[in-house]
Each structure stands twice: as structure tokens, then as C-alpha cells.
């Protein structure tokens, strides 16, 4: 699936489900618009949505 590099032991994956009292902390990264179709194709089993990005101090900086 391309989510791991076994040589360097680098692995990436994230899966969450909605919960009324739930929160989680992540690192956000920029993805060039022309790479979005490939990203969506790789992650086809997930429901990907745009959500507010909130800084640790509470400021909402953008949507992503």
C-alpha cells in the first residue's frame, strides 16, 4: 500500500471514528493540489473530509 518503508522503519497511517467527546492530536502537512487525486486513490477506503485545523493555543488557522 505504500504506507511503510521497512528499511528505515518509517510507517504512516491514521484512522479515526467520530465520537461526541473525542479529540486527537495530529501533525498537519501541505499537499500540493495536483497530488490530491493520487492521495485519494491511495486512501480509497477512507472518507476524507476537510476540517478546521486548530493550533495548540486554540486558534483556528485554516481548514484542511
N, CA, C and O atoms as a Tripos MOL2 file, in Angstrom:
@<TRIPOS>MOLECULE
protein
  256   255    64     0     0
PROTEIN
NO_CHARGES

@<TRIPOS>ATOM
      1 N           0.8050   -1.2060    0.0000 N.3       1 UNK1
      2 CA          0.0000    0.0000    0.0000 C.3       1 UNK1
      3 C           0.8440    1.2630    0.0000 C.2       1 UNK1
      4 O           0.3100    2.3520   -0.2150 O.2       1 UNK1
      5 N           2.1210    1.1530    0.2300 N.am      2 UNK2
      6 CA          2.9650    2.3370    0.1830 C.3       2 UNK2
      7 C           2.9440    3.1690    1.4530 C.2       2 UNK2
      8 O           3.3480    4.3320    1.4290 O.2       2 UNK2
      9 N           2.4790    2.5960    2.5770 N.am      3 UNK3
     10 CA          2.4380    3.3830    3.8160 C.3       3 UNK3
     11 C           3.6390    3.1070    4.7160 C.2       3 UNK3
     12 O           3.7440    3.6710    5.8050 O.2       3 UNK3
     13 N           4.5400    2.2410    4.2640 N.am      4 UNK4
     14 CA          5.6830    1.9090    5.1130 C.3       4 UNK4
     15 C           6.9440    1.7230    4.2810 C.2       4 UNK4
     16 O           6.9070    1.2350    3.1520 O.2       4 UNK4
     17 N           8.0710    2.1320    4.8830 N.am      5 UNK5
     18 CA          9.3880    1.8630    4.3280 C.3       5 UNK5
     19 C          10.0760    0.9590    5.3550 C.2       5 UNK5
     20 O          10.5740    1.4340    6.3760 O.2       5 UNK5
     21 N          10.0980   -0.3380    5.0740 N.am      6 UNK6
     22 CA         10.6190   -1.2880    6.0510 C.3       6 UNK6
     23 C          12.1060   -1.1160    6.3160 C.2       6 UNK6
     24 O          12.5740   -1.4290    7.4110 O.2       6 UNK6
     25 N          12.8610   -0.6240    5.3310 N.am      7 UNK7
     26 CA         14.2960   -0.3950    5.5320 C.3       7 UNK7
     27 C          14.5580    0.6190    6.6320 C.2       7 UNK7
     28 O          15.4270    0.4140    7.4790 O.2       7 UNK7
     29 N          13.8010    1.7210    6.6170 N.am      8 UNK8
     30 CA         14.0280    2.7890    7.5990 C.3       8 UNK8
     31 C          13.0360    2.7270    8.7680 C.2       8 UNK8
     32 O          13.1050    3.5310    9.6980 O.2       8 UNK8
     33 N          12.1160    1.7610    8.7020 N.am      9 UNK9
     34 CA         11.0790    1.6010    9.7320 C.3       9 UNK9
     35 C          10.1670    2.8320    9.8310 C.2       9 UNK9
     36 O           9.6640    3.1560   10.9060 O.2       9 UNK9
     37 N           9.9620    3.5140    8.6890 N.am     10 UNK10
     38 CA          9.0330    4.6380    8.6380 C.3      10 UNK10
     39 C           7.6610    4.1060    8.2400 C.2      10 UNK10
     40 O           7.5200    3.4190    7.2280 O.2      10 UNK10
     41 N           6.6460    4.4330    9.0510 N.am     11 UNK11
     42 CA          5.2840    3.9700    8.8010 C.3      11 UNK11
     43 C           4.3400    5.1410    9.0210 C.2      11 UNK11
     44 O           4.5130    5.9270    9.9520 O.2      11 UNK11
     45 N           3.3420    5.2470    8.1560 N.am     12 UNK12
     46 CA          2.3430    6.2880    8.3630 C.3      12 UNK12
     47 C           0.9590    5.7180    8.1300 C.2      12 UNK12
     48 O           0.7320    4.9760    7.1740 O.2      12 UNK12
     49 N           0.0380    6.0690    9.0090 N.am     13 UNK13
     50 CA         -1.3470    5.6520    8.8570 C.3      13 UNK13
     51 C          -2.1660    6.3630    9.9330 C.2      13 UNK13
     52 O          -1.6540    6.6870   11.0040 O.2      13 UNK13
     53 N          -3.4190    6.5960    9.6410 N.am     14 UNK14
     54 CA         -4.3150    7.2030   10.6220 C.3      14 UNK14
     55 C          -5.7250    6.7920   10.2830 C.2      14 UNK14
     56 O          -6.1340    6.8530    9.1240 O.2      14 UNK14
     57 N          -6.4650    6.3770   11.2790 N.am     15 UNK15
     58 CA         -7.8670    6.0480   11.0980 C.3      15 UNK15
     59 C          -8.5910    6.4650   12.3720 C.2      15 UNK15
     60 O          -8.1790    6.0750   13.4650 O.2      15 UNK15
     61 N          -9.6490    7.2400   12.2580 N.am     16 UNK16
     62 CA        -10.4230    7.6730   13.4110 C.3      16 UNK16
     63 C         -11.8990    7.5090   13.1130 C.2      16 UNK16
     64 O         -12.3050    7.4020   11.9560 O.2      16 UNK16
     65 N         -12.6960    7.4910   14.1710 N.am     17 UNK17
     66 CA        -14.1400    7.4470   14.0470 C.3      17 UNK17
     67 C         -14.7160    8.5700   14.8960 C.2      17 UNK17
     68 O         -14.1570    8.9040   15.9410 O.2      17 UNK17
     69 N         -15.8340    9.1600   14.4600 N.am     18 UNK18
     70 CA        -16.4470   10.2520   15.2420 C.3      18 UNK18
     71 C         -16.8740    9.7880   16.6370 C.2      18 UNK18
     72 O         -17.3490    8.6670   16.8200 O.2      18 UNK18
     73 N         -16.6950   10.6730   17.6050 N.am     19 UNK19
     74 CA        -17.1640   10.4410   18.9730 C.3      19 UNK19
     75 C         -17.5150   11.8040   19.5540 C.2      19 UNK19
     76 O         -16.7430   12.7510   19.4060 O.2      19 UNK19
     77 N         -18.6680   11.9230   20.2140 N.am     20 UNK20
     78 CA        -19.1040   13.2460   20.7060 C.3      20 UNK20
     79 C         -18.0760   13.9540   21.5880 C.2      20 UNK20
     80 O         -17.9520   15.1760   21.5190 O.2      20 UNK20
     81 N         -17.3430   13.2160   22.4080 N.am     21 UNK21
     82 CA        -16.3710   13.8270   23.3180 C.3      21 UNK21
     83 C         -14.9340   13.5890   22.8640 C.2      21 UNK21
     84 O         -14.0020   13.8400   23.6280 O.2      21 UNK21
     85 N         -14.7400   13.1140   21.6440 N.am     22 UNK22
     86 CA        -13.4160   12.7100   21.2070 C.3      22 UNK22
     87 C         -12.5680   13.8550   20.6820 C.2      22 UNK22
     88 O         -13.0800   14.7950   20.0740 O.2      22 UNK22
     89 N         -11.2680   13.7670   20.9240 N.am     23 UNK23
     90 CA        -10.2770   14.6770   20.3500 C.3      23 UNK23
     91 C          -9.0300   13.8530   20.0450 C.2      23 UNK23
     92 O          -8.8490   12.7690   20.5990 O.2      23 UNK23
     93 N          -8.1820   14.3600   19.1750 N.am     24 UNK24
     94 CA         -6.8900   13.7290   18.9380 C.3      24 UNK24
     95 C          -5.9340   14.7840   18.4090 C.2      24 UNK24
     96 O          -6.3620   15.8100   17.8800 O.2      24 UNK24
     97 N          -4.6720   14.5370   18.5480 N.am     25 UNK25
     98 CA         -3.6210   15.4670   18.1550 C.3      25 UNK25
     99 C          -2.8780   14.8860   16.9630 C.2      25 UNK25
    100 O          -2.4630   13.7270   16.9860 O.2      25 UNK25
    101 N          -2.7100   15.6930   15.9220 N.am     26 UNK26
    102 CA         -2.0130   15.2280   14.7200 C.3      26 UNK26
    103 C          -1.0400   16.2930   14.2410 C.2      26 UNK26
    104 O          -1.0670   17.4320   14.7070 O.2      26 UNK26
    105 N          -0.1970   15.9180   13.3230 N.am     27 UNK27
    106 CA          0.6520   16.8600   12.6060 C.3      27 UNK27
    107 C           0.0460   17.0280   11.2180 C.2      27 UNK27
    108 O          -0.1550   16.0470   10.5010 O.2      27 UNK27
    109 N          -0.2430   18.2600   10.8410 N.am     28 UNK28
    110 CA         -0.8050   18.5410    9.5170 C.3      28 UNK28
    111 C           0.3230   18.8700    8.5540 C.2      28 UNK28
    112 O           1.3510   19.4160    8.9520 O.2      28 UNK28
    113 N           0.1280   18.5380    7.2980 N.am     29 UNK29
    114 CA          1.1300   18.8410    6.2910 C.3      29 UNK29
    115 C           0.4250   19.3160    5.0300 C.2      29 UNK29
    116 O          -0.7290   18.9690    4.7770 O.2      29 UNK29
    117 N           1.1320   20.1110    4.2470 N.am     30 UNK30
    118 CA          0.5980   20.6090    2.9770 C.3      30 UNK30
    119 C           0.7960   19.5630    1.8970 C.2      30 UNK30
    120 O           1.8350   18.9080    1.8150 O.2      30 UNK30
    121 N          -0.2230   19.4250    1.0790 N.am     31 UNK31
    122 CA         -0.1540   18.5220   -0.0580 C.3      31 UNK31
    123 C          -0.5100   19.3300   -1.2970 C.2      31 UNK31
    124 O          -1.5980   19.9040   -1.3580 O.2      31 UNK31
    125 N           0.3760   19.3910   -2.2850 N.am     32 UNK32
    126 CA          0.0750   20.1570   -3.4890 C.3      32 UNK32
    127 C          -1.2250   19.6670   -4.1400 C.2      32 UNK32
    128 O          -1.4950   18.4670   -4.1710 O.2      32 UNK32
    129 N          -2.0210   20.5990   -4.6550 N.am     33 UNK33
    130 CA         -3.3200   20.2710   -5.2390 C.3      33 UNK33
    131 C          -3.2140   19.2180   -6.3300 C.2      33 UNK33
    132 O          -4.1100   18.3860   -6.4730 O.2      33 UNK33
    133 N          -2.1270   19.2410   -7.1060 N.am     34 UNK34
    134 CA         -2.0070   18.2700   -8.1920 C.3      34 UNK34
    135 C          -1.7330   16.8520   -7.6830 C.2      34 UNK34
    136 O          -1.8060   15.8980   -8.4570 O.2      34 UNK34
    137 N          -1.4170   16.6990   -6.3830 N.am     35 UNK35
    138 CA         -1.1910   15.3730   -5.8070 C.3      35 UNK35
    139 C          -2.4410   14.8180   -5.1290 C.2      35 UNK35
    140 O          -2.4510   13.6650   -4.6980 O.2      35 UNK35
    141 N          -3.5010   15.6340   -5.0300 N.am     36 UNK36
    142 CA         -4.7220   15.1780   -4.3560 C.3      36 UNK36
    143 C          -5.3530   13.9490   -5.0110 C.2      36 UNK36
    144 O          -5.7460   13.0350   -4.2870 O.2      36 UNK36
    145 N          -5.4730   13.8760   -6.3490 N.am     37 UNK37
    146 CA         -6.0870   12.6800   -6.9320 C.3      37 UNK37
    147 C          -5.3500   11.3830   -6.5480 C.2      37 UNK37
    148 O          -5.9940   10.3800   -6.2420 O.2      37 UNK37
    149 N          -4.0320   11.3960   -6.5600 N.am     38 UNK38
    150 CA         -3.2670   10.2020   -6.1770 C.3      38 UNK38
    151 C          -3.4660    9.8890   -4.6960 C.2      38 UNK38
    152 O          -3.5730    8.7220   -4.3200 O.2      38 UNK38
    153 N          -3.5180   10.9280   -3.8480 N.am     39 UNK39
    154 CA         -3.7590   10.7290   -2.4160 C.3      39 UNK39
    155 C          -5.1120   10.0560   -2.1930 C.2      39 UNK39
    156 O          -5.2120    9.0850   -1.4430 O.2      39 UNK39
    157 N          -6.1470   10.5740   -2.8420 N.am     40 UNK40
    158 CA         -7.4870    9.9940   -2.6940 C.3      40 UNK40
    159 C          -7.5250    8.5570   -3.2320 C.2      40 UNK40
    160 O          -8.2020    7.7070   -2.6550 O.2      40 UNK40
    161 N          -6.8210    8.2780   -4.3090 N.am     41 UNK41
    162 CA         -6.7810    6.9180   -4.8550 C.3      41 UNK41
    163 C          -6.0960    5.9520   -3.8880 C.2      41 UNK41
    164 O          -6.5510    4.8220   -3.7150 O.2      41 UNK41
    165 N          -4.9950    6.3970   -3.2510 N.am     42 UNK42
    166 CA         -4.2800    5.5490   -2.2820 C.3      42 UNK42
    167 C          -5.1220    5.2720   -1.0550 C.2      42 UNK42
    168 O          -5.0340    4.1970   -0.4630 O.2      42 UNK42
    169 N          -5.9420    6.2460   -0.6710 N.am     43 UNK43
    170 CA         -6.7110    6.1470    0.5740 C.3      43 UNK43
    171 C          -8.1850    5.8980    0.2890 C.2      43 UNK43
    172 O          -9.0500    6.4130    0.9990 O.2      43 UNK43
    173 N          -8.4780    5.1170   -0.7390 N.am     44 UNK44
    174 CA         -9.8490    4.9820   -1.2170 C.3      44 UNK44
    175 C         -10.8020    4.3620   -0.2050 C.2      44 UNK44
    176 O         -12.0150    4.5150   -0.3450 O.2      44 UNK44
    177 N         -10.3020    3.6760    0.7960 N.am     45 UNK45
    178 CA        -11.2120    3.0710    1.7730 C.3      45 UNK45
    179 C         -11.6410    4.0480    2.8720 C.2      45 UNK45
    180 O         -12.4860    3.7140    3.7020 O.2      45 UNK45
    181 N         -11.0610    5.2530    2.8800 N.am     46 UNK46
    182 CA        -11.3890    6.2360    3.9080 C.3      46 UNK46
    183 C         -12.3220    7.3140    3.3800 C.2      46 UNK46
    184 O         -12.3180    7.6250    2.1890 O.2      46 UNK46
    185 N         -13.1140    7.8770    4.2720 N.am     47 UNK47
    186 CA        -13.9870    9.0050    3.9600 C.3      47 UNK47
    187 C         -13.2110   10.2560    4.3440 C.2      47 UNK47
    188 O         -13.1500   10.6070    5.5220 O.2      47 UNK47
    189 N         -12.6270   10.9240    3.3800 N.am     48 UNK48
    190 CA        -11.7530   12.0760    3.6300 C.3      48 UNK48
    191 C         -12.5700   13.3550    3.5490 C.2      48 UNK48
    192 O         -13.2520   13.6030    2.5550 O.2      48 UNK48
    193 N         -12.4970   14.1660    4.6010 N.am     49 UNK49
    194 CA        -13.2410   15.4300    4.6460 C.3      49 UNK49
    195 C         -12.3070   16.5630    5.0400 C.2      49 UNK49
    196 O         -11.2580   16.3350    5.6410 O.2      49 UNK49
    197 N         -12.6920   17.7730    4.7000 N.am     50 UNK50
    198 CA        -11.9720   18.9560    5.1430 C.3      50 UNK50
    199 C         -12.4390   19.2810    6.5590 C.2      50 UNK50
    200 O         -13.6260   19.1560    6.8590 O.2      50 UNK50
    201 N         -11.5280   19.6940    7.4250 N.am     51 UNK51
    202 CA        -11.8640   20.0020    8.8120 C.3      51 UNK51
    203 C         -11.0440   21.1960    9.2800 C.2      51 UNK51
    204 O          -9.9760   21.4630    8.7290 O.2      51 UNK51
    205 N         -11.5350   21.9280   10.3030 N.am     52 UNK52
    206 CA        -10.7460   23.0400   10.8220 C.3      52 UNK52
    207 C          -9.4450   22.5330   11.4520 C.2      52 UNK52
    208 O          -9.4190   21.4920   12.1080 O.2      52 UNK52
    209 N          -8.3790   23.2870   11.2400 N.am     53 UNK53
    210 CA         -7.0970   22.9700   11.8680 C.3      53 UNK53
    211 C          -6.9250   23.9430   13.0300 C.2      53 UNK53
    212 O          -6.8280   25.1530   12.8270 O.2      53 UNK53
    213 N          -6.8880   23.4110   14.2380 N.am     54 UNK54
    214 CA         -6.7970   24.2320   15.4370 C.3      54 UNK54
    215 C          -5.4090   24.1010   16.0410 C.2      54 UNK54
    216 O          -4.9360   22.9990   16.3160 O.2      54 UNK54
    217 N          -4.7630   25.2480   16.2430 N.am     55 UNK55
    218 CA         -3.4370   25.2580   16.8700 C.3      55 UNK55
    219 C          -3.5630   24.8540   18.3410 C.2      55 UNK55
    220 O          -4.6600   24.8870   18.9000 O.2      55 UNK55
    221 N          -2.4520   24.4760   18.9650 N.am     56 UNK56
    222 CA         -2.4820   24.0660   20.3680 C.3      56 UNK56
    223 C          -2.9450   25.1830   21.2920 C.2      56 UNK56
    224 O          -3.4490   24.9140   22.3830 O.2      56 UNK56
    225 N          -2.7790   26.4450   20.8650 N.am     57 UNK57
    226 CA         -3.2400   27.5630   21.7010 C.3      57 UNK57
    227 C          -4.7220   27.8830   21.4710 C.2      57 UNK57
    228 O          -5.2420   28.8420   22.0410 O.2      57 UNK57
    229 N          -5.4030   27.0880   20.6410 N.am     58 UNK58
    230 CA         -6.8320   27.2670   20.4200 C.3      58 UNK58
    231 C          -7.1980   28.0230   19.1640 C.2      58 UNK58
    232 O          -8.3600   27.9970   18.7570 O.2      58 UNK58
    233 N          -6.2380   28.7050   18.5270 N.am     59 UNK59
    234 CA         -6.5310   29.4570   17.2980 C.3      59 UNK59
    235 C          -6.8530   28.4950   16.1680 C.2      59 UNK59
    236 O          -6.1650   27.4910   15.9810 O.2      59 UNK59
    237 N          -7.9050   28.8040   15.4120 N.am     60 UNK60
    238 CA         -8.2010   28.0530   14.2060 C.3      60 UNK60
    239 C          -7.5550   28.7850   13.0560 C.2      60 UNK60
    240 O          -7.9590   29.8960   12.7160 O.2      60 UNK60
    241 N          -6.5430   28.1660   12.4490 N.am     61 UNK61
    242 CA         -5.7410   28.8140   11.4250 C.3      61 UNK61
    243 C          -6.3230   28.6700   10.0250 C.2      61 UNK61
    244 O          -6.2970   29.6110    9.2320 O.2      61 UNK61
    245 N          -6.8450   27.4930    9.7290 N.am     62 UNK62
    246 CA         -7.2900   27.2180    8.3670 C.3      62 UNK62
    247 C          -8.1350   25.9640    8.3680 C.2      62 UNK62
    248 O          -8.3850   25.3670    9.4150 O.2      62 UNK62
    249 N          -8.5690   25.5730    7.1940 N.am     63 UNK63
    250 CA         -9.2570   24.2910    7.0180 C.3      63 UNK63
    251 C          -8.3530   23.4030    6.1930 C.2      63 UNK63
    252 O          -7.6300   23.8820    5.3190 O.2      63 UNK63
    253 N          -8.3900   22.1500    6.4570 N.am     64 UNK64
    254 CA         -7.5390   21.2410    5.7070 C.3      64 UNK64
    255 C          -8.1290   19.8710    5.6140 C.2      64 UNK64
    256 O          -7.5300   18.9810    5.0100 O.2      64 UNK64
@<TRIPOS>BOND
     1     1     2 1
     2     2     3 1
     3     3     4 2
     4     3     5 am
     5     5     6 1
     6     6     7 1
     7     7     8 2
     8     7     9 am
     9     9    10 1
    10    10    11 1
    11    11    12 2
    12    11    13 am
    13    13    14 1
    14    14    15 1
    15    15    16 2
    16    15    17 am
    17    17    18 1
    18    18    19 1
    19    19    20 2
    20    19    21 am
    21    21    22 1
    22    22    23 1
    23    23    24 2
    24    23    25 am
    25    25    26 1
    26    26    27 1
    27    27    28 2
    28    27    29 am
    29    29    30 1
    30    30    31 1
    31    31    32 2
    32    31    33 am
    33    33    34 1
    34    34    35 1
    35    35    36 2
    36    35    37 am
    37    37    38 1
    38    38    39 1
    39    39    40 2
    40    39    41 am
    41    41    42 1
    42    42    43 1
    43    43    44 2
    44    43    45 am
    45    45    46 1
    46    46    47 1
    47    47    48 2
    48    47    49 am
    49    49    50 1
    50    50    51 1
    51    51    52 2
    52    51    53 am
    53    53    54 1
    54    54    55 1
    55    55    56 2
    56    55    57 am
    57    57    58 1
    58    58    59 1
    59    59    60 2
    60    59    61 am
    61    61    62 1
    62    62    63 1
    63    63    64 2
    64    63    65 am
    65    65    66 1
    66    66    67 1
    67    67    68 2
    68    67    69 am
    69    69    70 1
    70    70    71 1
    71    71    72 2
    72    71    73 am
    73    73    74 1
    74    74    75 1
    75    75    76 2
    76    75    77 am
    77    77    78 1
    78    78    79 1
    79    79    80 2
    80    79    81 am
    81    81    82 1
    82    82    83 1
    83    83    84 2
    84    83    85 am
    85    85    86 1
    86    86    87 1
    87    87    88 2
    88    87    89 am
    89    89    90 1
    90    90    91 1
    91    91    92 2
    92    91    93 am
    93    93    94 1
    94    94    95 1
    95    95    96 2
    96    95    97 am
    97    97    98 1
    98    98    99 1
    99    99   100 2
   100    99   101 am
   101   101   102 1
   102   102   103 1
   103   103   104 2
   104   103   105 am
   105   105   106 1
   106   106   107 1
   107   107   108 2
   108   107   109 am
   109   109   110 1
   110   110   111 1
   111   111   112 2
   112   111   113 am
   113   113   114 1
   114   114   115 1
   115   115   116 2
   116   115   117 am
   117   117   118 1
   118   118   119 1
   119   119   120 2
   120   119   121 am
   121   121   122 1
   122   122   123 1
   123   123   124 2
   124   123   125 am
   125   125   126 1
   126   126   127 1
   127   127   128 2
   128   127   129 am
   129   129   130 1
   130   130   131 1
   131   131   132 2
   132   131   133 am
   133   133   134 1
   134   134   135 1
   135   135   136 2
   136   135   137 am
   137   137   138 1
   138   138   139 1
   139   139   140 2
   140   139   141 am
   141   141   142 1
   142   142   143 1
   143   143   144 2
   144   143   145 am
   145   145   146 1
   146   146   147 1
   147   147   148 2
   148   147   149 am
   149   149   150 1
   150   150   151 1
   151   151   152 2
   152   151   153 am
   153   153   154 1
   154   154   155 1
   155   155   156 2
   156   155   157 am
   157   157   158 1
   158   158   159 1
   159   159   160 2
   160   159   161 am
   161   161   162 1
   162   162   163 1
   163   163   164 2
   164   163   165 am
   165   165   166 1
   166   166   167 1
   167   167   168 2
   168   167   169 am
   169   169   170 1
   170   170   171 1
   171   171   172 2
   172   171   173 am
   173   173   174 1
   174   174   175 1
   175   175   176 2
   176   175   177 am
   177   177   178 1
   178   178   179 1
   179   179   180 2
   180   179   181 am
   181   181   182 1
   182   182   183 1
   183   183   184 2
   184   183   185 am
   185   185   186 1
   186   186   187 1
   187   187   188 2
   188   187   189 am
   189   189   190 1
   190   190   191 1
   191   191   192 2
   192   191   193 am
   193   193   194 1
   194   194   195 1
   195   195   196 2
   196   195   197 am
   197   197   198 1
   198   198   199 1
   199   199   200 2
   200   199   201 am
   201   201   202 1
   202   202   203 1
   203   203   204 2
   204   203   205 am
   205   205   206 1
   206   206   207 1
   207   207   208 2
   208   207   209 am
   209   209   210 1
   210   210   211 1
   211   211   212 2
   212   211   213 am
   213   213   214 1
   214   214   215 1
   215   215   216 2
   216   215   217 am
   217   217   218 1
   218   218   219 1
   219   219   220 2
   220   219   221 am
   221   221   222 1
   222   222   223 1
   223   223   224 2
   224   223   225 am
   225   225   226 1
   226   226   227 1
   227   227   228 2
   228   227   229 am
   229   229   230 1
   230   230   231 1
   231   231   232 2
   232   231   233 am
   233   233   234 1
   234   234   235 1
   235   235   236 2
   236   235   237 am
   237   237   238 1
   238   238   239 1
   239   239   240 2
   240   239   241 am
   241   241   242 1
   242   242   243 1
   243   243   244 2
   244   243   245 am
   245   245   246 1
   246   246   247 1
   247   247   248 2
   248   247   249 am
   249   249   250 1
   250   250   251 1
   251   251   252 2
   252   251   253 am
   253   253   254 1
   254   254   255 1
   255   255   256 2
@<TRIPOS>SUBSTRUCTURE
     1 UNK1         2 RESIDUE 1 A UNK
     2 UNK2         6 RESIDUE 1 A UNK
     3 UNK3        10 RESIDUE 1 A UNK
     4 UNK4        14 RESIDUE 1 A UNK
     5 UNK5        18 RESIDUE 1 A UNK
     6 UNK6        22 RESIDUE 1 A UNK
     7 UNK7        26 RESIDUE 1 A UNK
     8 UNK8        30 RESIDUE 1 A UNK
     9 UNK9        34 RESIDUE 1 A UNK
    10 UNK10       38 RESIDUE 1 A UNK
    11 UNK11       42 RESIDUE 1 A UNK
    12 UNK12       46 RESIDUE 1 A UNK
    13 UNK13       50 RESIDUE 1 A UNK
    14 UNK14       54 RESIDUE 1 A UNK
    15 UNK15       58 RESIDUE 1 A UNK
    16 UNK16       62 RESIDUE 1 A UNK
    17 UNK17       66 RESIDUE 1 A UNK
    18 UNK18       70 RESIDUE 1 A UNK
    19 UNK19       74 RESIDUE 1 A UNK
    20 UNK20       78 RESIDUE 1 A UNK
    21 UNK21       82 RESIDUE 1 A UNK
    22 UNK22       86 RESIDUE 1 A UNK
    23 UNK23       90 RESIDUE 1 A UNK
    24 UNK24       94 RESIDUE 1 A UNK
    25 UNK25       98 RESIDUE 1 A UNK
    26 UNK26      102 RESIDUE 1 A UNK
    27 UNK27      106 RESIDUE 1 A UNK
    28 UNK28      110 RESIDUE 1 A UNK
    29 UNK29      114 RESIDUE 1 A UNK
    30 UNK30      118 RESIDUE 1 A UNK
    31 UNK31      122 RESIDUE 1 A UNK
    32 UNK32      126 RESIDUE 1 A UNK
    33 UNK33      130 RESIDUE 1 A UNK
    34 UNK34      134 RESIDUE 1 A UNK
    35 UNK35      138 RESIDUE 1 A UNK
    36 UNK36      142 RESIDUE 1 A UNK
    37 UNK37      146 RESIDUE 1 A UNK
    38 UNK38      150 RESIDUE 1 A UNK
    39 UNK39      154 RESIDUE 1 A UNK
    40 UNK40      158 RESIDUE 1 A UNK
    41 UNK41      162 RESIDUE 1 A UNK
    42 UNK42      166 RESIDUE 1 A UNK
    43 UNK43      170 RESIDUE 1 A UNK
    44 UNK44      174 RESIDUE 1 A UNK
    45 UNK45      178 RESIDUE 1 A UNK
    46 UNK46      182 RESIDUE 1 A UNK
    47 UNK47      186 RESIDUE 1 A UNK
    48 UNK48      190 RESIDUE 1 A UNK
    49 UNK49      194 RESIDUE 1 A UNK
    50 UNK50      198 RESIDUE 1 A UNK
    51 UNK51      202 RESIDUE 1 A UNK
    52 UNK52      206 RESIDUE 1 A UNK
    53 UNK53      210 RESIDUE 1 A UNK
    54 UNK54      214 RESIDUE 1 A UNK
    55 UNK55      218 RESIDUE 1 A UNK
    56 UNK56      222 RESIDUE 1 A UNK
    57 UNK57      226 RESIDUE 1 A UNK
    58 UNK58      230 RESIDUE 1 A UNK
    59 UNK59      234 RESIDUE 1 A UNK
    60 UNK60      238 RESIDUE 1 A UNK
    61 UNK61      242 RESIDUE 1 A UNK
    62 UNK62      246 RESIDUE 1 A UNK
    63 UNK63      250 RESIDUE 1 A UNK
    64 UNK64      254 RESIDUE 1 A UNK
